[in-house]
Amino acid sequence: FFLKKRSKHNQRDRYRFVFELSLQVIMNLSFPSKLIFGYLLASSFITSQTDAAAPGEISRDTNKRARQLKDTKSPKGTKSPKATKSPKATESPMSDSSPYEVWAADQSNSVPGQTGKGLLGSYLWIWDSESMTDYLKSSSPEQEDTKPISCTPNDEFGPCNLLDVFPQDLTSCKKDNICDMTPLADLPGFGRLHGVLVDPSGRYVTANIFALGGGYVGVIDTKTKEAVALFRVSGVAATMPLRSVHLSTWTKDGSAILVANLHAKMIERIDVVRDEDGIITDLNFNIGAGVYMGKDFNLVEEASWFVGSNAFGNPLIGSVIGSYTDANIGDLTPSGACKESGCLTGLRMVGGSRPNNVPITPVPTANGNAYVTLGGGGLFVLKTDTSPMQIIGEYGNAVVNGAGVVGYEVGNKVFIESGVSASNAGATQSMFSLYVFDDTLFPASGGAVQQNVPAPIQAFKDPNNTNTGGNVDNISTTDMTGQLPQSSTRRDAHGLWPTIDGKYIHINDRIQNIVEVFDAKTSELVNTYDLVSADGKSGRYGPSGPCRAVSVTDDAGLVLNDPAPDLMEISPDGKYFILAFRGPAPVTVAHAAQGSCPGVGIVEITENGRSGKLVGVLRTTNTLDDVIVGTVAGGHPYSGSERSDPHYAITVPKWD
């Protein structure tokens, strides 16, 4: 078993360990026992060589999923078959030397003539690591040979148009096969690809389509680049369905997708069914598993899934199961307090308030929990493997300041950051804070919950944070310095990711173009590096980094060398952080995200994880989108033609 086990130890180390242990055992045996033990040991070595599966051997047949679906999929308009139990996702096949791909979600419109930013379509940019490495070795900033990969059978190169990945003739069905023949093309809000997030196996990503009123979340196969499923989340409001998908994350075992339905103030769940190889065979939107975080729940439109064929001619999968009557839709938390401030009943809320419970990101843990950051501050911890999901931790915004952003689990610690609000109020805010939770201190199941218990550690709070989002520890309530480099004093914590060994946490500042590095063991700030200089240490006083050479130059008033880093991940070899760099026409959080070199920043990790420096930018571009930019709060009223605006960058395996 140990010889076959997939683990962080390589095969040579495992053989050496077993061999040395066996010698110790044999020395203490009688001669006949030695012969028997030697025979069994030799047989184990032979079996381990012939039977052990290769790491990452999920499926070597590109069309396996399509054939499975054609064999098991019900006719269009009928309910998909369900499995009784879903195996966990297999481990990602990526090793230190494995090739990989870089994926980036670009929020800009892929259709001209729109009345606003991020309303229809989007682009998905994909590059392979070999071309990225060749670019980094080149002394020229030109990227003619760094071609993005296509997602559709008829296109030689990318970027991938969201409207092609999810064909516009798809139609939707609600529970009990109540189907609507209105094509996707005629439905509102199918735009603004806010991020793609990869599952534990590396085989699938969620596509989070964030336009207000849309509320779409899709699943894409990273091997074939084809759409697997598309859902529309629940619409909740008084008069019209409010919904939008900010980000959706996978549970650590890949058995579910946790969807942040931001404008509906819900965390909803899609149950994932896999075969023995980890291939997804069904996706069930479980409406009975959801948790409503607002007050006065009013369902206007039920969740739905889409039927039809993807760009490769293969059928989409999906269904809606459960009942809203089983969902957690009440106004109160388990402690008896209001989930959101202002409900008509409930105990007094302790530790501040929760004035606006729009969920930002569900941060999953190995214990089956999820830390849900909130736009107005405060936080909920959910038990995600129950139906409905249960609140097992509740915090006010004086304990966890807003606006909550993203987080990550390292060991048993969960690191959660706070930055400026995405609303207009954020234009005069400054926020860079870090909180650390011990995930083992939460109950394994529901029951009595105390407010703000267990208490998090406030690892860092910038001394110039404004007294907003529940913060009362500083001096000023506003910072009027805008967002232009060199003149702004505002801060905005945004992307967060650990080094490959888990020793350090890197958090970028979207306004100041710097990265703060924290020791994961002590939670102390140990270093700061910048994204504008060549060495990561000299700021704007030393030689410029790569952003300067590829900055947009069609508007003389735009400040150059302004990366505006957003959400990030790490390369599988641990050498680079991959960061989304925002553009001069930011679609979201424009008051803190205007940049000059839209694309994917490549940060080389240095000093054994304690530092880094920007070594390249994979530039993205979109001049098809012609929406007028207009005023950018605290920034420059850009008048040029570039509209590309990446928001999230990740890495996935490059499959055979």
Residue pairs with C-beta under 8 A, 6 or more apart in sequence:
2 14
2 17
2 18
3 11
3 14
3 15
3 18
3 44
3 45
3 48
3 52
4 48
4 51
4 52
4 53
5 14
6 53
6 55
6 91
7 14
9 17
15 45
18 41
18 44
22 37
22 41
25 37
26 34
26 37
26 38
29 37
55 91
55 93
55 95
56 90
56 91
56 92
56 93
56 94
56 98
56 202
56 653
57 93
58 90
58 93
58 201
58 203
58 277
58 278
58 279
59 65
59 223
59 277
59 279
60 656
62 223
62 224
64 279
65 221
65 224
65 228
65 279
65 280
65 314
66 312
66 314
68 275
68 279
68 281
69 281
69 314
69 315
69 317
70 314
70 315
72 81
72 281
73 80
73 81
73 315
73 317
74 80
74 81
76 307
76 308
76 315
77 173
77 177
77 179
77 307
78 177
79 176
79 177
79 319
80 282
80 284
80 317
80 318
80 319
81 282
82 273
82 282
82 284
82 319
82 321
83 273
83 281
83 282
86 255
86 271
86 272
86 273
86 274
87 274
87 275
87 276
87 278
88 200
88 253
88 254
88 255
88 274
88 278
89 199
89 200
89 201
89 203
89 250
89 253
89 254
89 255
89 272
89 274
89 278
90 200
90 201
90 277
90 278
91 200
91 201
92 200
92 201
92 202
92 572
92 653
93 202
93 653
94 100
94 202
94 572
94 651
94 653
95 572
96 572
96 573
96 574
97 573
98 572
98 573
98 653
98 654
99 128
99 129
99 130
99 654
100 128
100 129
100 571
100 572
100 651
100 652
100 653
100 654
101 126
101 127
101 128
101 129
101 149
101 222
101 651
101 652
101 653
101 654
102 125
102 126
102 127
102 128
102 129
102 132
102 578
102 600
102 618
102 649
102 650
102 651
103 124
103 125
103 126
103 196
103 205
103 222
103 649
103 650
103 651
103 652
104 124
104 125
104 126
104 580
104 599
104 600
104 618
104 620
104 646
104 648
104 649
104 650
105 122
105 124
105 193
105 194
105 195
105 196
105 207
105 208
105 580
105 646
105 647
105 648
105 649
106 122
106 123
106 124
106 125
106 159
106 193
106 598
106 620
106 622
106 644
106 645
106 646
106 647
107 117
107 118
107 122
107 192
107 193
107 194
107 210
107 587
107 588
107 645
107 646
107 647
108 117
108 118
108 122
108 123
108 583
108 585
108 587
108 622
108 625
108 643
108 644
108 645
109 117
109 118
109 119
109 120
109 121
109 122
109 191
109 622
109 624
109 625
109 627
109 643
110 120
110 121
110 122
110 123
110 161
110 162
110 163
110 191
110 622
110 624
110 625
111 120
111 121
111 163
111 624
111 625
112 624
112 625
112 626
113 626
114 120
114 625
114 627
115 627
116 627
117 585
117 586
117 587
117 625
117 627
117 629
117 643
117 645
118 191
118 192
118 210
118 211
118 587
118 588
118 645
119 189
119 191
119 192
119 211
120 163
120 190
120 191
120 211
121 161
121 162
121 163
121 190
121 191
122 161
122 162
122 191
122 192
122 193
122 209
123 158
123 159
123 160
123 161
123 162
123 193
123 620
123 622
123 644
124 151
124 158
124 159
124 160
124 162
124 165
124 193
124 196
124 207
125 148
125 158
125 159
125 160
125 600
125 618
125 620
125 646
126 148
126 149
126 151
126 158
126 159
126 160
126 225
127 146
127 147
127 148
127 149
127 600
127 618
128 149
128 654
129 571
129 651
129 654
131 145
131 146
131 147
132 146
132 602
132 616
132 618
134 145
134 146
135 143
135 145
135 146
135 616
135 618
136 602
136 615
136 616
141 546
141 549
141 550
143 618
143 619
146 618
147 157
147 158
148 157
148 158
148 159
148 160
149 157
149 158
149 225
150 156
150 157
150 158
150 160
150 225
151 158
151 160
151 164
151 165
151 220
151 225
151 226
151 311
152 160
152 164
152 165
152 225
152 311
152 312
153 311
153 312
155 164
159 620
160 225
162 190
162 191
162 193
162 207
162 209
163 190
164 311
165 207
165 218
165 220
165 225
165 226
165 227
165 310
165 311
166 184
166 190
166 207
166 216
166 218
166 227
166 230
166 306
166 310
167 184
167 227
167 308
167 309
167 310
167 311
168 183
168 184
168 185
169 183
169 184
169 185
169 308
170 183
170 184
170 230
170 306
170 307
170 308
170 316
171 179
171 180
171 181
171 182
171 183
171 184
171 306
171 307
171 308
172 179
172 180
172 182
172 184
172 187
172 232
172 304
172 305
172 306
172 307
173 179
173 180
173 304
173 305
173 306
173 307
173 320
174 180
174 302
174 303
174 304
174 320
175 287
175 302
175 303
175 319
175 320
175 321
175 322
179 307
180 304
184 190
184 230
184 306
187 214
187 232
188 211
188 213
188 214
189 209
189 211
189 212
189 213
189 214
189 215
189 216
189 244
190 209
190 211
190 214
190 216
191 209
191 211
191 214
192 209
192 210
192 211
192 214
192 587
192 588
193 207
193 208
193 209
193 210
193 647
194 208
194 209
194 210
194 245
194 246
194 247
194 588
194 647
194 648
195 208
195 247
195 567
195 647
195 648
195 650
196 205
196 206
196 207
196 208
196 220
196 648
196 650
197 205
197 206
197 208
197 247
197 248
197 249
197 250
197 648
197 650
198 204
198 205
198 222
198 250
198 650
198 651
198 652
199 205
199 206
199 250
199 254
200 250
200 252
200 253
200 254
201 254
201 278
202 222
202 652
202 653
203 221
203 222
203 223
203 278
203 279
203 280
203 653
203 655
204 219
204 220
204 221
204 222
204 228
204 280
205 219
205 220
205 222
205 650
205 652
206 217
206 218
206 219
206 220
206 248
206 249
206 250
206 257
207 217
207 218
207 219
207 220
208 217
208 245
208 246
208 247
208 248
209 216
209 217
209 218
209 245
210 244
210 245
210 246
210 262
210 588
211 244
212 242
212 244
212 263
213 240
213 241
213 242
213 243
213 244
213 263
214 232
214 243
214 244
214 245
215 232
215 233
215 234
215 235
215 241
215 243
215 244
215 245
215 261
215 263
215 264
216 230
216 231
216 232
216 233
216 245
217 230
217 231
217 233
217 245
217 248
217 257
217 259
217 270
218 227
218 228
218 229
218 230
218 231
219 227
219 228
219 229
219 230
219 257
219 280
219 283
220 226
220 227
220 228
221 227
221 228
222 652
222 653
222 655
223 655
224 312
226 310
226 311
226 312
226 314
227 310
227 311
227 316
228 280
228 283
228 310
228 316
228 317
229 283
229 305
229 306
229 316
229 317
229 318
230 305
230 306
230 316
230 318
231 270
231 283
231 285
231 303
231 304
231 305
231 306
231 318
232 243
232 303
232 304
232 305
232 306
233 243
233 245
233 259
233 261
233 264
233 266
233 268
233 303
234 243
234 261
234 264
234 266
234 268
234 287
234 290
234 299
234 301
234 302
234 303
234 324
235 241
235 242
235 243
235 264
235 299
235 300
235 301
235 302
236 242
236 243
236 261
236 264
236 265
236 266
236 292
236 294
236 297
236 298
236 299
236 300
237 264
237 298
237 300
238 298
239 300
240 300
241 264
241 300
241 301
242 263
242 264
242 300
243 261
243 263
243 264
243 301
244 261
244 262
244 263
244 264
245 259
245 260
245 261
245 262
246 260
246 262
246 358
246 359
246 360
246 361
247 260
247 360
247 361
247 362
247 406
247 648
248 257
248 258
248 259
248 260
248 270
248 362
249 257
249 258
249 361
249 362
249 363
249 364
249 370
250 256
250 257
250 258
250 272
250 364
251 257
251 258
251 364
251 368
251 370
251 384
251 385
252 364
252 365
252 366
252 368
254 272
254 274
254 278
255 271
255 272
255 385
256 269
256 270
256 271
256 272
256 384
256 385
257 269
257 270
257 272
257 283
258 267
258 268
258 269
258 362
258 364
258 370
258 384
259 267
259 268
259 269
259 270
259 362
260 267
260 359
260 360
260 361
260 362
260 372
261 267
261 268
261 359
262 358
262 359
262 360
262 375
263 358
264 292
264 294
265 292
265 293
265 294
265 340
265 357
265 358
265 359
266 290
266 291
266 292
266 293
266 294
266 359
267 290
267 291
267 293
267 359
267 362
267 370
267 372
267 382
267 389
268 285
268 286
268 287
268 289
268 290
268 303
269 285
269 286
269 289
269 290
269 384
269 389
270 283
270 284
270 285
270 286
271 283
271 284
271 285
271 286
271 289
271 321
272 280
272 283
273 280
273 281
273 282
273 283
273 284
274 280
274 281
275 281
280 317
281 317
282 317
282 318
282 319
283 305
283 317
283 318
283 319
284 318
284 319
284 320
284 321
285 303
285 304
285 305
285 318
285 319
285 320
285 321
286 321
286 322
286 387
287 302
287 303
287 320
287 321
287 322
287 323
287 324
287 327
288 321
288 322
288 323
288 324
288 325
288 326
288 327
288 387
288 388
289 322
289 326
289 327
289 386
289 387
289 388
289 389
290 324
290 327
290 328
290 329
290 388
290 389
291 327
291 328
291 380
291 382
291 388
291 389
291 390
291 391
292 327
292 328
292 329
292 330
292 339
293 339
293 340
293 357
293 359
293 372
293 374
293 380
294 339
294 340
294 357
295 331
295 338
295 339
295 340
295 342
295 343
295 344
296 331
296 343
297 329
297 330
297 331
299 324
302 320
302 324
303 320
304 320
305 316
305 318
305 319
305 320
306 316
306 318
307 315
307 316
307 318
308 315
308 316
309 315
309 316
310 316
322 387
326 387
326 388
327 388
328 388
328 389
328 390
328 391
330 339
331 338
331 339
331 340
331 343
331 344
331 345
331 346
332 338
332 339
332 343
332 345
332 346
333 339
333 380
333 391
333 394
333 449
333 451
334 390
334 391
334 392
334 394
334 446
334 447
334 448
334 449
335 347
335 394
335 448
335 449
335 450
335 451
336 346
336 347
337 346
337 347
337 348
337 349
337 350
337 394
337 451
338 345
338 346
338 349
338 354
339 354
339 357
339 380
339 391
339 394
340 354
340 355
340 356
340 357
341 349
341 353
341 354
341 355
342 355
349 396
349 451
350 396
350 451
350 452
351 395
351 396
351 397
351 398
351 399
351 451
351 452
352 377
352 378
352 396
352 397
352 398
352 399
352 470
353 376
353 378
353 396
353 397
353 398
353 470
354 374
354 376
354 377
354 378
354 396
354 397
355 376
355 377
355 397
356 374
356 375
356 376
356 402
357 374
357 375
357 376
357 378
358 374
358 375
358 376
359 372
359 373
359 374
359 375
360 372
360 373
360 374
360 375
360 403
360 404
360 405
360 406
361 372
361 373
361 404
361 405
361 406
361 407
362 370
362 371
362 372
362 382
362 384
363 370
363 371
363 372
363 373
363 406
363 407
363 408
363 409
363 414
363 416
364 370
364 384
364 409
365 371
365 409
365 414
365 439
366 409
366 439
367 439
367 440
367 442
367 444
368 383
368 384
368 385
369 381
369 382
369 383
369 384
369 392
369 439
369 442
370 381
370 382
370 384
370 389
371 379
371 380
371 381
371 393
371 407
371 414
371 416
371 437
372 379
372 380
372 381
372 382
373 379
373 403
373 404
373 405
373 406
373 407
373 416
373 418
374 380
374 397
374 402
374 403
374 404
375 402
375 403
375 404
375 421
375 422
375 423
376 397
376 402
376 403
376 421
376 469
376 470
377 396
377 397
377 400
377 401
377 402
377 403
377 404
377 418
377 469
377 470
378 394
378 395
378 396
378 397
378 399
378 400
378 402
378 404
378 470
379 393
379 394
379 395
379 399
379 400
379 404
379 416
380 391
380 393
380 394
380 395
381 391
381 392
381 393
381 394
381 437
381 442
382 389
382 390
382 391
382 392
383 389
383 390
383 392
383 445
383 446
386 445
386 446
390 445
390 446
391 446
391 449
392 442
392 443
392 446
392 449
393 442
393 449
393 453
393 454
394 449
394 451
394 452
395 451
395 452
395 456
396 451
396 452
396 470
397 469
397 470
398 470
398 471
398 472
399 452
399 455
399 456
399 470
400 416
400 418
400 435
400 456
400 470
401 418
401 431
401 433
401 461
401 465
401 469
401 470
401 471
402 418
402 421
402 431
402 468
402 469
402 470
403 418
403 419
403 420
403 421
403 422
403 426
403 431
403 469
404 416
404 417
404 418
405 417
405 418
405 419
405 493
405 494
405 496
406 416
406 417
406 494
406 495
406 496
406 567
407 414
407 415
407 416
407 417
407 496
408 414
408 415
408 496
408 497
408 498
408 505
409 415
409 439
410 498
410 502
410 505
410 520
411 502
411 520
412 438
412 439
412 440
413 436
413 437
413 438
413 439
413 520
414 436
414 437
414 438
414 439
415 434
415 435
415 436
415 459
415 496
415 498
415 505
415 518
415 520
416 434
416 435
416 436
416 437
416 456
417 432
417 433
417 434
417 435
417 493
417 494
417 496
417 507
418 431
418 432
418 433
418 434
418 435
418 469
418 493
419 431
419 432
419 491
419 492
419 493
419 494
419 510
419 592
420 426
420 429
420 430
420 431
420 490
420 491
420 492
420 589
420 591
420 592
421 429
421 468
421 469
422 588
422 589
424 591
424 633
425 468
426 589
426 591
426 592
427 591
427 592
427 633
427 634
428 466
428 478
428 479
428 480
429 466
429 468
429 469
429 478
429 479
429 490
430 462
430 464
430 465
430 466
430 479
430 489
430 490
430 491
430 492
431 462
431 465
431 466
431 468
431 469
431 471
431 491
431 492
431 493
432 460
432 461
432 462
432 465
432 491
432 492
432 493
432 507
432 509
432 516
433 458
433 460
433 461
433 462
433 465
433 471
433 493
434 458
434 459
434 460
434 461
434 493
434 505
434 507
434 518
434 523
435 456
435 457
435 458
435 459
436 456
436 457
436 459
436 523
437 454
437 456
437 457
438 454
441 454
442 454
443 449
457 523
459 518
459 523
459 524
460 516
460 518
460 523
460 525
461 471
461 473
462 491
463 474
464 474
464 476
464 479
464 489
464 491
465 471
465 473
465 474
465 491
466 474
466 476
466 477
466 478
466 479
467 473
467 474
467 475
467 476
467 477
468 477
479 489
479 490
481 487
481 488
481 489
481 490
481 634
482 488
482 490
482 633
482 634
482 635
483 490
483 511
483 591
483 592
483 593
483 594
483 633
483 634
483 635
484 559
484 634
484 635
484 636
485 513
485 532
485 540
485 559
485 561
485 562
486 540
486 559
488 511
488 512
488 634
490 511
490 512
490 592
490 634
491 509
491 511
491 512
492 509
492 510
492 511
492 512
492 592
493 507
493 508
493 509
493 510
493 516
494 507
494 508
494 509
494 510
494 565
494 566
494 567
495 507
495 508
495 510
495 565
495 566
495 567
495 568
495 579
495 580
496 505
496 506
496 507
496 508
496 568
497 505
497 506
497 568
497 569
497 570
497 577
498 504
498 505
498 506
498 520
498 570
499 505
499 506
499 570
499 574
499 605
499 609
500 570
500 573
500 574
500 609
501 574
501 609
502 520
503 519
503 520
503 521
503 608
503 609
504 517
504 518
504 519
504 520
504 526
504 609
504 610
505 517
505 518
505 519
505 520
506 515
506 516
506 517
506 518
506 568
506 577
506 612
507 515
507 516
507 518
508 514
508 515
508 516
508 531
508 565
508 566
508 568
508 579
509 515
509 516
509 565
510 564
510 565
510 566
510 582
510 592
510 593
511 564
511 592
513 530
513 531
513 532
513 562
513 563
513 564
513 565
514 528
514 529
514 530
514 531
515 528
515 529
515 530
515 531
515 565
515 603
515 612
516 525
516 527
516 528
517 525
517 526
517 527
517 528
517 529
517 609
517 610
517 611
518 524
518 525
518 526
519 526
526 610
527 607
527 610
527 611
529 536
529 537
529 611
529 612
529 613
530 536
530 537
530 538
530 539
531 545
531 547
531 563
531 565
531 579
531 601
531 603
531 614
532 539
532 540
532 544
532 545
532 547
532 548
532 561
532 562
532 563
532 614
533 539
533 540
533 541
533 542
533 543
533 544
533 545
533 613
534 542
534 543
534 544
534 545
534 613
535 542
535 543
535 613
536 545
536 606
536 611
536 612
536 613
536 614
537 613
540 561
544 561
545 561
545 613
545 614
545 615
546 597
546 614
546 615
546 616
546 617
547 560
547 561
547 562
547 563
547 581
547 596
547 597
547 601
547 614
547 617
548 560
548 561
548 597
550 597
550 599
550 617
550 619
551 558
551 560
551 561
551 562
551 596
551 597
552 558
552 583
552 584
552 596
552 597
552 598
552 640
552 642
553 560
554 640
554 641
554 642
555 584
555 636
555 638
555 639
555 640
557 636
557 637
557 638
557 639
558 584
558 596
558 636
558 638
558 640
559 596
559 636
560 596
561 596
561 597
562 594
562 595
562 596
562 597
563 579
563 581
563 582
563 595
563 596
563 597
563 601
563 614
563 617
564 581
564 582
564 586
564 593
564 594
564 595
564 596
565 579
565 580
565 581
565 582
565 601
566 579
566 580
566 581
566 582
566 593
566 646
566 647
566 648
567 579
567 580
567 647
567 648
567 649
568 577
568 578
568 579
568 580
568 649
569 577
569 578
569 649
569 650
569 651
570 576
570 577
570 578
570 605
570 651
571 577
571 578
571 651
572 651
572 653
574 605
575 604
575 605
576 602
576 603
576 604
576 605
576 615
577 601
577 602
577 603
577 605
577 612
578 600
578 601
578 602
578 603
578 649
578 650
578 651
579 600
579 601
579 603
579 649
580 600
580 601
580 646
580 647
580 648
580 649
581 595
581 597
581 598
581 599
581 600
581 601
581 617
581 646
582 593
582 594
582 595
582 598
582 645
582 646
582 647
583 594
583 595
583 596
583 598
583 620
583 642
583 643
583 644
583 645
583 646
584 594
584 595
584 596
584 598
584 629
584 636
584 638
584 640
584 642
585 627
585 629
585 632
585 638
585 642
585 643
585 645
586 593
586 594
586 595
586 632
586 645
587 645
587 647
588 645
588 647
590 632
590 633
590 635
591 632
591 633
591 634
591 635
592 634
594 632
594 635
594 636
594 638
597 617
597 619
598 619
598 620
598 621
598 642
598 644
598 645
598 646
599 617
599 618
599 619
599 620
599 644
599 646
600 617
600 618
600 620
600 646
600 649
601 614
601 616
601 617
601 649
602 614
602 615
602 616
602 617
602 618
603 612
603 613
603 614
603 615
604 612
604 613
604 614
604 615
605 611
605 612
606 612
606 613
620 644
620 646
621 642
621 644
622 642
622 643
622 644
623 641
623 642
623 643
624 643
625 643
626 641
626 643
627 643
629 637
629 638
629 639
630 637
631 637
632 638
